[in-house]
Structure formats: structure tokens, C-alpha cells
């Protein structure tokens, strides 16, 4: 089913309930909850600060917002659920729930926030801090994923680190790319299965996607693929967004410039081999942050303040 619904404000980020039945659009100062089947607006509420990362709980009832003072929002009521998550001093770069929903993990820090380069683990019900750690000292943490009883973090300078989810102790690490200027080796990642994650980054301006396994010491890289967009202007930079996994497919949103116009395409790779299956350009999309792959294989994206959902064929 194709959906195109215009909302009152431009869309910064998108999230969805685990079944894909409801979509959440995060705006500058508010969020909107949308029923996918009908396109009806189900409600919304205020957003307490600028949001760079968000995630819906496994039961679909709560929204974690990674603001400077991270909060959990009751989606039905449209209001903050009790206390904020105290500890971070910068906005979250990435947020994720545990599979059971009993814990949340937040990634923080950057060149601009060198005093907060931590991963935080909070109890989801009490909001108590379980632990915090700096996976790579002085290196910002740009994303985080939960792999069973382990947590994998992704760094601003190309480093991927595996942690014990219960204590935050370091278990292993691997460098995907050499450290580079701000944003040029930033890694974003997502769970593939309980034994691996998929990460995206840049290597001298080229988009790199890799599947990283768990282990002790040096983490194994199961595959590594380079992604090129033929239509992209060579002199203009590209930016890789957070990977998305649906079944055995890995979708990576990529922002690029073609003929002087900013565009967003989704490149699809085979999760087992890293082989590029194809790509599709998203009509009207200009932000790689507001792209979402839904459980049935459809893609949702923001075109300004229009929320679009469509089953898009990947070009071979």
C-alpha cells in the first residue's frame, strides 16, 4: 500500500512500532503518530529539545527520545513517562532498546562534545543508570546496537567495540577505517542477528558497508563492501545513513548530489555475502536520517513535511 500524508511540520526522524502498523514522525518541537493502514493521525505531543535519535519500545507503547536530557514518551498519551534519564550532557547520537524492553542504551559524544563520549545503559522502568563507559577514550560514540547479552558500539573515528550488556566491560574491537576529519569516518550500525551487526561508514569519501561479528579480542569482519552511485556528482560528498535490516536484506540510505540537487537513495545488499543487489532513489527525500525500512519490506521516508510509504522495487 502506498501512503502519502502531509503533516503540519517538516519531519526530522522516523520510527515505527515493531509490527510496522504505526509510524512516528519526529519534528522540531513535536512528534506525530500515524496509522499506516489508514493514514490517520492518531495523536502526538511535544518534544523536549532537539532530537537526533529515537526508537520505539518492543511493545510499541513508548518512544525513546535522545535529547540532551533523554526521555521516554507514552505514545498513546503523548507525554513524558515520569523521570528523565539523568547523566548525559549532550544529545544522543543513537538509542536502542533491549529485546525485552527492560533496558535502553544511548550513544553520546563527538568532536563537539568531548566531555561526554560515553555509552549509557539505563533501567527502562526505574530510569536508574546501570552503567556508563567510554568504549574508546576521547572518541565520540555515534551509534549502538544490542546483540543478545552484548552491546556493540560504533565510533566517530571508525572503531567498533563489543561490550558486555550487563556491566559495560569491553570484550573486543575492530577498526573499520582509519581516523579522519569530522564526519569522514563516522560509523553507524544496527543489529543483524545476535552474532553480528551491520555498519556503514566512509573511507576517503567512499561508502563502506561491513558486517561485523562478535568475538573476543579482534572482532571478525564477515564481509566488507564498497558502494558507488553512478549518478552522483564526483566533486560532491556523499553521506551514509544508518543501515536497516529486513530479513536477509541490508538497506543503506545514502545522501548524494546529482546535477547540483541533493537526493537520497537506498542501496540494498545481501546480508550473507555483502553483494549489492541494487538501489532505488526516494522521491522527494533530502535527508538520510528520515528513512525507515518496515518489516514487510516497504520503505518510509520524509519528503519535507510529507510522510511517504511505498513498496519500492530495487533495481538490479
C-alpha positions in Angstrom: 0.0 0.0 0.0 1.2 3.5 -0.9 0.8 6.2 1.7 1.5 9.9 1.3 0.3 12.1 4.2 1.2 15.8 4.7 1.9 16.7 8.3 1.9 20.2 9.8 5.7 20.4 10.2 8.9 19.1 8.5 10.0 15.6 9.5 13.4 15.2 11.2 13.3 11.5 12.1 11.1 8.5 11.6 10.4 5.4 13.8 7.8 2.6 13.8 6.2 0.1 16.0 7.8 -3.4 15.7 4.9 -4.6 13.5 5.1 -1.6 11.3 1.5 -0.7 11.9 2.1 2.7 13.3 4.7 5.3 12.3 6.1 8.1 14.4 7.3 11.3 12.8 9.6 13.5 14.9 9.5 17.2 14.1 11.5 20.1 15.5 9.3 20.6 18.6 6.6 17.8 18.4 6.0 14.3 17.3 3.1 12.8 15.3 1.8 9.2 15.5 0.3 7.9 12.2 -1.7 4.7 11.5 -0.1 3.2 8.4 -3.2 1.4 7.1 -5.5 4.4 7.0 -3.1 7.3 7.1 -5.0 8.7 10.1 -3.1 10.9 12.6 -3.5 9.1 15.9 -2.0 11.7 18.2 1.2 13.3 19.2 2.8 15.6 21.7 5.7 17.9 22.4 9.4 17.1 22.0 11.5 18.3 24.9 14.6 19.5 22.9 16.3 18.8 19.6 16.2 15.0 18.8 19.0 13.3 16.9 17.9 9.7 17.6 14.7 7.9 18.6 13.4 4.4 18.9 10.0 2.7 19.8 9.9 0.1 22.5 9.5 -3.6 21.7 5.9 -3.5 22.9 5.1 -0.4 20.7 3.9 1.7 23.6 6.8 4.0 24.3 9.2 6.3 22.3 12.7 6.9 23.5 13.9 10.4 22.5 17.7 11.1 22.6 17.6 14.8 23.5 20.1 16.5 25.8 18.0 15.2 28.7 16.7 11.9 27.2 13.2 10.9 27.9 10.7 8.1 27.4 7.3 9.2 26.0 4.0 7.4 26.3 2.9 7.3 22.7 -0.9 6.9 23.4 -0.9 9.8 26.0 1.7 11.9 24.1 3.5 12.8 27.3 6.8 12.0 29.0 6.7 8.9 31.3 8.0 10.2 34.6 11.7 11.0 35.2 14.2 11.8 32.5 17.3 9.7 32.0 20.0 11.6 34.0 23.7 11.5 33.2 24.2 12.6 29.5 25.3 16.1 28.9 24.8 16.1 25.1 22.1 14.9 22.8 22.2 11.2 21.9 23.7 10.1 18.6 22.0 6.7 18.7 19.5 5.0 21.0 18.2 1.4 21.2 16.0 -0.8 23.5 17.0 -4.2 24.7 14.9 -7.0 23.1 12.9 -7.5 26.3 12.4 -3.7 26.7 13.9 -3.7 30.2 16.9 -1.5 29.3 17.8 1.3 27.0 21.3 2.1 25.6 22.4 5.5 24.4 25.5 6.6 22.4 27.0 10.0 23.0 29.9 12.3 22.2 31.6 13.9 19.3 34.3 16.4 18.4 31.9 19.0 19.7 31.1 17.1 22.9 34.4 15.6 24.0 33.3 15.6 27.7 30.5 13.1 27.0 32.0 10.3 24.9 30.1 7.5 26.7 27.6 4.7 26.2 24.9 4.8 28.8 22.8 1.9 30.0 19.6 2.7 31.9 16.9 0.6 33.5 13.8 1.3 31.4 11.3 1.1 34.2 13.1 2.9 37.1 15.2 5.2 34.8 18.2 4.3 37.0 21.7 4.4 35.4 23.0 0.8 35.3 26.4 1.8 33.9 28.3 4.1 31.6 31.6 3.5 29.8 33.8 5.1 27.2 34.5 2.4 24.6 37.3 4.4 23.0 38.5 7.3 25.2 38.1 10.7 23.6 36.3 9.2 20.6 32.6 10.0 20.2 30.1 7.1 20.1 27.9 7.6 17.1 25.6 4.5 17.4 24.8 1.4 19.5 23.1 -1.9 18.9 22.1 -4.8 21.2 23.1 -8.3 20.2 21.6 -10.6 22.8 23.6 -10.2 26.0 26.2 -8.0 24.3 26.2 -4.4 23.1 28.1 -3.2 20.0 29.1 0.4 19.7 30.2 2.4 16.7 32.7 5.3 16.9 33.2 8.6 15.3 36.7 7.6 14.3 36.0 4.3 12.7 36.1 2.0 15.7 33.6 -0.8 16.5 33.6 -2.1 20.1 31.8 -5.0 21.7 30.6 -4.7 25.3 29.0 -6.9 28.0 25.4 -5.6 28.2 25.2 -6.3 31.9 28.3 -4.5 33.0 29.7 -2.4 30.1 33.0 -4.3 30.1 34.9 -4.3 26.8 35.0 -7.7 25.0 36.6 -6.9 21.7 37.1 -4.3 19.0 38.0 -3.7 15.4 38.8 -0.5 13.3 36.8 -0.4 10.1 38.5 2.7 8.7 41.4 5.0 9.6 40.5 8.0 11.7 39.7 11.1 9.6 38.3 14.6 9.8 35.0 15.2 11.4 32.3 13.0 9.9 34.6 11.3 7.4 35.0 8.0 9.3 31.8 8.1 11.4 30.3 4.6 11.8 26.6 3.9 12.2 25.4 0.4 12.9 22.4 -1.9 13.6 21.8 -5.5 14.7 21.8 -8.1 12.0 21.4 -11.1 14.4 22.6 -11.9 17.9 26.0 -12.8 16.5 26.7 -9.8 14.2 25.8 -6.3 13.2 26.0 -4.3 10.0 27.8 -1.0 9.9 28.2 1.9 7.4 30.9 4.5 7.2 33.1 6.4 4.7 36.6 5.6 3.6 38.2 8.5 1.8 34.7 9.6 0.7 33.5 6.2 -0.5 30.6 4.5 1.2 31.7 1.3 3.0 29.3 -1.3 4.5 30.5 -4.1 6.6 29.1 -7.0 8.7 31.0 -7.4 12.0 30.7 -10.5 14.1 31.1 -10.9 17.9 34.2 -12.4 19.5 37.0 -11.8 21.9 39.9 -9.5 21.1 39.8 -8.6 17.4 36.2 -8.7 16.1 35.8 -10.6 12.8 34.6 -8.7 9.7 32.5 -11.2 7.8 32.3 -9.1 4.7 33.1 -5.5 3.6 31.6 -3.9 0.5 32.1 -0.6 -1.3 29.1 1.2 -2.6 29.1 3.6 -5.5 26.3 5.7 -7.0 27.0 6.2 -10.7 24.8 9.3 -11.0 26.4 11.1 -8.0 28.5 14.2 -8.8 32.1 13.2 -8.2 33.1 16.5 -6.7 30.3 16.5 -4.1 30.4 14.5 -0.8 28.2 11.5 -0.1 26.9 10.6 3.4 25.9 7.1 4.5 23.0 6.7 6.9 22.3 4.1 9.5 21.8 0.6 7.9 18.4 -1.1 8.1 17.9 -4.9 8.2 14.8 -6.7 6.9 15.2 -10.5 6.7 18.4 -11.1 4.8 18.5 -7.7 3.1 20.6 -4.7 4.3 19.3 -1.3 3.2 21.6 1.7 3.5 20.3 5.2 2.9 22.8 7.4 1.1 22.6 11.1 0.6 24.3 12.4 -2.6 24.2 15.3 -5.0 23.4 14.7 -8.7 23.3 17.6 -11.2 23.5 20.0 -8.3 20.5 18.6 -6.5 20.6 16.8 -3.1 19.0 13.3 -3.3 18.6 10.2 -1.2 18.9 6.6 -2.5 18.6 3.3 -0.7 21.3 0.8 -1.6 20.4 -2.8 -0.9 23.0 -5.5 -0.1 22.8 -9.2 0.6 23.2 -9.7 4.3 25.0 -13.1 3.9 27.5 -12.0 1.3 27.6 -8.2 1.1 26.8 -8.3 -2.6 25.0 -5.2 -3.8 21.5 -6.2 -5.0 20.5 -2.8 -6.4 19.4 0.7 -5.5 16.4 3.0 -5.6 16.0 6.7 -5.3 13.4 8.0 -2.9 11.1 10.6 -4.5 11.4 14.0 -2.7 13.7 12.8 0.1 16.6 15.0 1.1 17.6 13.6 4.5 19.2 10.2 5.0 18.1 10.4 8.7 14.4 10.2 7.9 14.3 6.9 6.1 12.9 3.7 7.5 12.6 0.1 6.3 9.4 -1.6 7.5 9.0 -5.3 8.4 7.1 -6.1 5.2 9.9 -4.7 3.0 8.3 -1.3 2.3 10.2 1.9 2.8 9.0 5.0 4.6 10.7 8.4 4.2 10.2 12.1 4.7 9.8 14.5 1.7 9.8 17.7 3.6 6.6 17.5 5.8 5.1 14.7 3.7 5.4 11.2 5.1 5.6 8.6 2.2 5.4 4.8 2.5 5.8 2.7 -0.6 6.9 -0.8 -1.7 9.9 0.1 -3.8 11.5 -2.3 -6.3 15.3 -2.4 -6.0 16.9 -2.0 -9.4 19.1 -4.9 -10.4 
